[in-house]
Amino acid sequence: MQPVLEIGPCEGFTLWPVAESTPYGFLPLHGALAPEDVGTAMVFIADDNNCEPDEDGDPPPVDALGGFLHGLLTMEDLSTSGGLRITDTATGTTFLPGCCNGLDERRDWLEVLDGDGRASFGHGPSPLAERRGAIVRLTVDAERDDSPVIELPVTELRRLLAGAERDLVDFLHLAAAWATVHLREYATPVTTALCRALDLPAQGIRASAPEAHAEGTEGR
């Protein structure tokens, strides 16, 4: 299981270094990303929360960097397109978040484990998770009668969810360190906004070297 961010090409982006342009897909978030991959992630997190300034609100900064970050720094409700990707390593079947799902909505997995036992995660495809006793059944696309499925024990899903949460926390620490280098005076407010966008607590977030977060990503 990996927390993944929906991304696309970054052609023409020059505000900070980004990875080479890729087709639309998912970028796994963890504490061992290269700086250019962190830059790519930050492009799409900021773009997810881009907005037109309200007539009654504060005008966006005149500088290009501040203007691009304005929505992320000022919007009340933030979101991050993506979710949790689960791969059955025995069969190769992959359960992906659908359109309009967000990493900030990952608490819905707790409904599967401890709530009504069912949750969906977007559409096109329409992934569905259902608890059936001690087993959780993951349907890759509930709109298809022949959809591939993944089944795993409830205890294993709890372990995987805890690992995905650690990956997100490690990414947040890495992004905080990256921001101090590339976002100058915006580093602190961007880090605070990133906590909100990913639905993570801000306490204890600190800038540190990327090498400090290189462990703990195997097997998730």
N, C-alpha and C positions, 0 to 999 in steps of 0.2 A: 504494500500500500504506500502510495506517495501523494502528498499534496501537490497539485499541479495548477499552473496558471495558464489560461488561454492566451496565446500570443499570435502575432502575425509578422509580416515583413517590417523592417525598420528603415527602408530606403529613405535617404535624405535627412535622417535625424542627426543633428550635430550638437545638441546641447551637452551631451556627455558621451563617452565611449560605449558602444553597444556591440553585441556579437553580430557576426555576418547574418544577413537577411535570411530568414527561413520561411517556408510556407506556413500557412496557418496550422497550428497544432498546440501542444501542451509542453510547458517547461516545468520539470520537477523543481520544487523549492526545498533547499536544505542548506546546511552550513558549509558546504565545500564547493559552491559555485565559483567559477572564475569571475573576476571583476566585470568583464564585459557581459556575462550572463546576468549578473545582478543589475547592470545598467539596462539590459533588455527588459527584465522583470519590472523595473521601476518605470520604464516608458509606458507599459501597458497598464500598470496599476494607476498611474496618474491619468492616462487616457480614459480608463474606465470611469473615472470620476470628473472628467472634464465637463464643464457647464458654461452656459452663457451667463454673464453677470446679471444679477437682479438690478432693476432700476433703483430700488431702495437700498441695495447693498453697497459694500465697499467696491470701488472700481478696481480692476486687476492691476497689478504692477505694470509699469511701462517696459521693464526689461523682459527679454524673451524667456528667461528661465523662470522668473516669477509668474509671468503670464501662463506658462505651460502648467505650473504647479498650483495655480490659483484655485481650481475646483477641489483638488485634493486637500488643500489647506483650509478651505472655507465651507465646504458642504457639510451639512449636519449628518446626513446618512451616507455612509461610504460603502462601496461594494468592491469585490474583486472577482472577476470572471474566472471560473475554473471549478475545482472541487477535489475529490479524492479519487485517484486511479488505482484500481486493484487488478493485479495480473495473477492468474493461476499459472504458476511456473511449470506445472505438469502438462497442461494442455495448451498453453499459450493464449487462452481466452482472456480478454481484457475488458473490464468494466470501467467505462469512462463517464464523466459528467456530461450531461447534455447542455444544449443552449439555454441561456438565462439562469444557469446555476452559478453559485458563487462560493468561494472558499469561506466567506463569512457565514454561510448557511450550513457548515459541516456539523453543527450541533444536532441537525436532524437525524444523524446516525444514532443519537442517544434515544430517539423515539423507537428505533428498531430494537434496540437492546432493552430498554427499560420503560418504554411507553406503550403505544398501541401496536407495536410490532411491525410497522410498515412505514416506508418513506420512499418518495420518488425524488429524482435529482435532475430535473430539466427535461428537455424534449429534443427530438431530432438527433440522436436516438432518445428514447424514453427509458432510462435506467431505473430499475425498481429493486428495492431491498425488502425482504420479508422474513420475519422470524417464524420458524416452525419448530417449536420445542427448543431443543438444544442446538439446532442448526439454523444458520441464516442462508437463505437462498437469494442470490444476486442474479437478476435477469437483465442481460445487456440491453435489450430493447423490448419493453413490454408491449409495443405495438405489433410485434412479429410473433406469429404462432410458433415459428421455428427458431426463436432466439436462443443463442448460446446462454448457458447459465454457469454460475460458480456456486458451489456450496461449501461452507466452512463452519466449524464449531463456533458457538457464541464466545467461548473463552478465547479463541484465536482472533476473532474480530476485535475484542477488547484490547488485546495485545497490539494488534496492528494499528488501531486508532491511537493508542498511547504513543506508538513510535512515530506516527504521522504528526502528532502534536509536537513532539520533540524536534522533528525536522523543521516545522514552521518557526518554533522559537529560535532554533539555530540560525535559520535564514534571517530572522528579524535582527539578531545580534550582528550578523554579517552585513546586512543592509544599513544598519546604524553606523558601522565603521566606514562603509562605502560612502555614505552621505557626507561624512565629515571631510572627505577628500574632494567630492565632485559637486556638492550642492552648497558649499560655502555657508553663508548666513542662514540658509533655509534648512540646514541639517537637522536641527532640533525639532522644529515644527513638522518637518516631513516624517521624522521617526515617530513622533506622537501620532500623526495621522495614519501612518502605516499600521500601528498597533490597532487603531480603530477599524481600518479597512480589513484587517485579518482577524479581527475579534480576538485579540491577545492582550493580556494585561501589560501596562507600561512599566510596572515596577521592576527594577533591576536590569532594564535594558541598558547596555553599555557598548561603547565603541571598543572593538578589540580586533586583533589581527585575524585574517581569514584562516590561518593555520590552526587556530584554537578550536575551530568547529569542524575539522576534517574528519573526525571520528564519529561513529554511530550512525552512518547512513547505509551501511551494508545490510542487506536482507529486508529492506523495507521498500 
